[in-house]
Amino acid sequence: MSRLIIVANRVVIPKEGDHSAGGLAVGVLSALDELGGVWFGCNGQITEDPKPRPPKITERGNITFATIDLNQEDHDGYYNGFSNNILWPLFHYMLGYYNYDRSQYEAYERVNQWFADGLIPLLEPDDIIWVHDYHLIPLADKLRQGGIDRPIGFFLHVPFPAYGMLRVLPISRKILEYLCRFDLVGFQTQSDLDAFCDAVVSSLGASMEEDHTLLVDGRKVRVGVFPIGVDLDQIAESASSIERYEYANRLITSLAGRNLIIGADRLDYSKGIPERLRSYERLLEKFPQYRGRIVYMQISAPSRTDIRGYQDIKNEVDALLGGITGQYSKFDWVPIRYIEQAFERDILMAFFRVAKLGMATPLRDGMNLVAKEYMAAQNPEDPGILVLSKLAGSAKELTDAILVNPYDPDEVATGIERGLEMPLAERRDRYQ
């Protein structure tokens, strides 16, 4: 039976009793646990060596974790630089944070070559290789140059931009050529797939065949839409066992009968946290009857703190929090609880079950698993309601959420009000 080879920027080696892994890690581990195979990528360690050493191997059951470390210069250029200073803002339509630097692209190419060099000795003839996300777009080409001719798939977890936006990137044609070196290229939504196909046809002169295949320079590339889901049963079990979690019980007690609104995101400019705070402020302004009756808890896990723009958004959030708290707080009520830390996933699911309303309003997102996790965590007999950005990939599937434009604070505020007042029967129908 063929092994599954997962290649991603970062490898998560689970520890005994650790329940903090995110949705993607849970999914990858589940697939590997079922099929057996290798998870290859960076381990997050910085080395002083100019080139990475051979992969470090850790065996856990039928899964092999193979990790490499990078030196500071290459980590900064490849990860902080080209991946998250250039591709991330470009793919999320946020050119205000985009800053092209040729040296960062060179580091991106160099690290992808090192990924290939480290992976090739570990491969067996029947392996199926599955590469994940924008950090590793050149990897199939590097593997092909190293003599690897077996199937290689690629999945993009973030949005793919329209061709007009993609052309802002000086090496956009090269990126498209690299993607076409994979045998299968997968996307979260149909609009992402359409944007990719349009770009390949426009830039590379490809033609679209009837069987979900692009013909590029005589080579066939399969394409498809494969939206990521969540483990419904596992989330429901975690969320319904709130008596096991001291944090969840303390949260319920602290609410003193008030309705909880919850948001949980990485502290990233694409997640729309400042816009969400302005929308909540508009809610308190337009609907004063909610003052003292609701609590909004925003959990913002620090992430990529050394990337340009992080401190700017943190300062903006802090200023908004101070303004809203100062204007609307009472001696026995604070309108916002802002928590800048990460929680274990099981505890977060229990928090979701407590919340009357969930907020997932990114300015743009490939999927947004938090939206799915919030709904999966709900009590079917008395479910909460989800306010969801129209610009998240999950909006294509969760069509019974309250869909809003995150750039319009009045629309979001009205959506929150609608959710808070929604009758139980309608909430059950939408949940189903």
N, C-alpha and C positions, 0 to 999 in steps of 0.2 A: 504493500500500500504506500502511496506517495506521502512524503512528509510535507507539512506546510511550513514555509519559511516566511515569517513576518519580519519586515524591515521597517523600522520607524526611527525618528530622530532620537527618541528616548525610550529606554527599556525600564519597565517597572518590575522589579523582582519582589514578589509578595512575601511579607513576613508572616509568621504564624500569628493568627489572631488579628491581623491588620485589616480593617474594614474601610480604609480611607481612599481606596482606589476609585478613580473616576469611571464614568460610563464606558469610555473607549477601552481603558485597560481591562475592565471586567469582560467586555466583549471579546477582546483579543485572547485573554487567558482562557475563556470558555472554549473558543475555537481550537486553540492549541491543546487544551486538556483533552478534548474529544478526539482530535486527529493525531496528536503528537507532532513534534517539530521543534523549530528553533525560533527564538525571538532575538533579533540582532539590532543593535543600535548603540547610542552613547549611554554612558553610565552617570553623566553629570559631573565627573571628576576632571579637574584641570591638572595637566601634567606640564613639566618643564621640558620634556623631550620635543624636539622639532617635528618628529613624525610619530604617529601612534604606534604603540607596541602591539603585538598579536592580541586578539580578543581574549578577554578573561571569560572563562567558562564556568557556569554554575548549573548544576543539574537539579531539577525538582520534578520527581516522577518521570513522566514521558516528555517533559519540556526541557529544552536546553536554552539557557539564557547566555548569549554571547555579547559582551560589551567592550567598547573601546573608549578611551579617554582622549581629549583634545588639548592642545596647548592653548593658552589664553588668547593669543593673536588669532588663531584659526577659529576658535569658538566665537570670538567677538565678530569676526568678519562673516562667518557662515551663518551663525544663529542670530545674534543680536543685529547683525548687519543686513546681509542680503535677504535672509528669510523673513525677519520681522521688522526691519526698517524700510524694506522695499516691497517684497511680495505681499506681506500681510496688509499694509494699508492700500496697496493697489488693488488687491483682490476684494477688499471690503469697500472700495469706492471712496477712500478717504485720503485724497491727494495732499491735504494739509499736513499729513504726517509722512508723506513719501519723500525720500531723499536719495536719489540714485548715486551710487559710488562704485566706479569700476573695480577698485581694489576689493570691495566686498563681494562682487561677483566672482572675482578670481579665487577668493577664499571659498566661496560656495562650490565652485568647480573642483577645487583641490580636495575639500572634505568629502565630496561625493565620490571622488576617485579612491580615497582612503576607505570609504565604506565598501566599495567594490573589492579592493585589495584584501580587506579583512574577511569579507564574506565568501569569496570564491573558494578558498581552501576547505571551507566547511560544507560545501554543497555535494550532494549525491545525485546520481544520474536521473532519478525519478522525482526530484523535488519540484514543488510548485512554489514560485516566489511571489509574494504579495507585498508590494511597497506602499507605504502610507504617507501621503500629504506633501505639501508644497516644499518642504525642506529637501526632498529627495527626487525632484523631477528629472535630473540628469542620470539617475542611477542605472536605468535600463541600458542606456547607451554605453556607460562605463562597463557594465557586465557583458554586453555584446562584444565590446572590444577585447574583453578578457576571455572570449571563447565560449561564453554561456549561451546556449541556444534553446534552452527549455522555456516553458511558458512563464511569462512575467506579467503580473497584473498591477495596476495602480489605482488607488482610490484617493480622491481629493475630498478632504473633510470640510474645506472652506468654500465659499462661493467662487465661481469662475466668472471673471468680468467680461462684459461685452467687448467686441473686438476694438471698437473705438477707444475704450478705456485701456485695454491691453497694450495698444500701440504707444502709450506713453513710455513703456519700458523699451529702452534702446535695443535690447536683445530679445524682444518678444518673438521674433521668428525662430530664434534658437530654442526658446522654451517650447514652442509648438512642435518643432522637430524632435526635441527630446521626448515629449509626451507620446509622439507617434512611434517611438521605438518600443513601447510596451505592446503586448498582445491584446490587452483589455484595459480600457480606461473607464473608471466608474465615477459617478457624481451623485450628489445628494438629491438634486431636483432636476426636473425636465428643463427648466430655464437655464441652469448651469450647463447641461449637456448641449442645449441649442446654441448657447454662446460659444462653446468650444468648437462645435461643428462649423459654425459660421466663420470662426477665426481660421480654422484649418483650411476651409474651402477658399476663403478670401486671400490668405497669406501664402499657402502652400499649393494652391491649385488642386486640392483634393476633390474627390467626388463622393457623394453619399450613395451607398448601395441600399437595396431594400431590406437586407437582413441585419440592420443595426450595425453596419460595417462601413468604415471609411476606407477608400482606396487612395493611398498616398504613395506616389512614386512606385506604383506596382505592388505595394505591400498593403495587406489588409489589417486594419486595426478595429477590433470590436469595441463598441461603446455602449454604455447603459446607465440607467438610473437605479441606484441601490440605497435608498434612504436608511440611515442607521436607526435602530430601535433600542429599546431597553428591556431588561428582564422583568416582566410584569409581576411574576409570582414572587421573585426575590424582594422586589421593592414593596409589594403589598405586605409581605411577611414582616419586613423591617418596620414599615410604617405603623402596622396594626399592633405591634408589641411595644407601645410607648411606655408601658409600665416598667419595662426593662431599663429605661434610660432616665437617669436622674435629671439630665438637662431638659428633656421634654416635659417632665413633670413640673420642674421649676418654672418653665416657660408658661405652662397652663395656669399655675398659681399666680404668677406675676401679672397676667393679663386682667385679673379681677373681673372676668366676665366680658371684657371688651373683645371685639372681633380683630383678628390678626390678618394683616396683609404682609406677604413675604416676597422677597426677591433674593436670589443667590447667584452670584456671578463672579468671574474673575474681574479684578479691577483693571479693565482695559477699555480704551476709548470706543471700541466697536460695540460694547455692551449697552451703551446709552444710559449709564447710571446718572450723570448730571441731568439729562433730559427727563429721566424718570422722577428725580427729586423735584424738578420744576413742575411736573405734572401733578405730583402729590400736593405741592404747595397750592396749585390751582384748584385742586379738589377742596382743600380746607377753605379757600377763599370763596369758591362758588357755592359750596354746600356746607355752611357753618354748623349744620345739625350733627355733623360727624366729629366735631371737635370734642375730645374727651371720650368718644365712643369707640374709636378705632386706634390701633397701633400699627405702624409700618415698620417692619424689621428688615433691614437690608444687610445681607451678609456679603462682603466683598473680599474674596481671598486675594491677597497680594500675589502678583505673578509678573514675571519679566521686569523686575523692579529696576534693572539697569538698562532698559530700553528707553530711547528718547520718547518723551510724551507721558511717561508714567507719573513723574512728579507733577507735571502740569495738571493732569486730570485729578490727581490726589488733592492738589491745592484747590481746584475748582469745587470738588465734592465737599471739602472741609468748609469752604466759604458758604456753600448752599446750606449745609447742615446747621451752621451757626445762625444763619438768617432765619431759617424756618423754625428752629428750636427757640430762638429768642423771641420771635413774634407770636408763636402760638402756644407755647408751653404754659401749663397751669401748675399750681403748687403741688397737685396730686396727679399730674399727667404730662408726659413728654411725647410729642407726636411721632418721633422717629427714634428707633434704636439702630444705631449704625455699628456694625461689628466687622472689623478688618482682620479676619482670621479664617482659617479653614476648619471645618468640622468633619469628624468621621462621617462617612456616607450614611451609615445606618441612622445616626442621630439626625442628620439633615433630612432624611426621609420622614422621620417622626415629626420634625418641625413642620414639614410640608402638610402632613395630615392634620395638624392642629390649625393651620391657616385657613381662614374663610375664603381668601382670595390670593392667587399666585400671580406674580408679575414677571413676565419674560418679554422685555421690550428692547431687544438689541437694535442698533441702527442698521446692522446687516449681519447675517449669520448663516453659515452653511446649513446647519440643522437646528441647533439649540436643544440639547438633550434635557436640560433643566425643565423645559416645558412638558416633555413627556414624563419625566420623573415626577413632577408635581401631580399630574393627573393620575399616574399609576399609584401614587401614595394615598389617594383619597378614599374615604369611607363610602362605599357604594350607596349606603342608606342615607347619607347626608353629605354629599360631596361638595367640595369647594369649587370655585369657578376660576378659570384661567383668563387673564388679560394678556394677549399675545401680539407681538409685532407682526405686521403684514410682511415685513422685510426679513423675517426668519424663515429658513427652509421648512421648519416644522409647521408653518402656517399652511403649507400645501396639503398637509395631512390632518392637522387638528382644526378642521374647518368649523367645529362647533364651539371653539373658544370665542371670546370677545376679541375680535381682530381690530387693531388700531394702528395708526401711523405714529411712530414714536417721536416724530418731529413736531407733532401737533399737541401741545399740552392740554388744550381744551378737549380734544377728542379722547385723549387718554384719561383725563379726569372724568369725563362723562362715562367712559367705559368702566372705570372703577365703581362709580356710583351705580351703574346698571348692575354690575356684578354683586355689589353689596345688598341690593334690593331684590335680587332675582328670587322668585318663589322656588320652593323645594322641588316641585314637580318638574319645572324647567331645568333646574340644575341636574336632576337625575337624568332627564332626557339627553342633555348635552354630554354628561359624563358617559353614558352608554354609547 
